[in-house]
Amino acid sequence: MRKNKRRKADNRMEKWDVLEFLTWIPEIFTFPVRLVAWLVKGIGRLIGSIFDWV
């Protein structure tokens, strides 16, 4: 009977792990977009500061 209780407890944890992974899926897809936007914004500021000097 103790083995059955352990299996049930393990299954509960596996379910939570899957749910946690599902919450990371949007982050995985949006991170590259945010990274590119951040780089473009930085390059734009660099170019803007170069024109301020001229």
N, C-alpha and C positions, 0 to 999 in steps of 0.2 A: 504494500500500500504506500510506502514511503516513496517508492520509485514513481508511482503515478502522480503524487503531489509534486515531485521535482519536475516531471515532464510538463505538467500544467503550468508551473511557474516559468519554465523555460519558454514555453509557447507564448505566454503573455509578454515576455521580454522581446521575443522575436517580432511580435506584432507592433510593439512600440518602436523597434528599430526600423521597421518598414515605414511606419508613419513619419518617423524623423527623416528618413531618406526622401520621402515624397515632399516634405517641406523644403528640401534643398534643391529640388529640380528647378524651380523658377530662378533661384540664385545662380545656378550653373549656366542657364541660358542668358541671363541679364548681365552677368559679370563681363563678358567680352565686349558687349555694347557699351557699358559704362567705362571700361578701360579705354576704348577707342575715343569716346567722347571726352574723356579726361585728357588724353594726349592731344587731341585737336584743339581743345581749349587752351592747353599750355603752349602749343605752337602758335596759336593766334595771339596770345598775350606776348610772346617773345617777338613776333613780327610787329605788333603794335608798339612795343617799347623801342624797337629799332627805329621806327618811323618818328617816334617822339624825339629821338636824338638828332634826327636830320632836320 
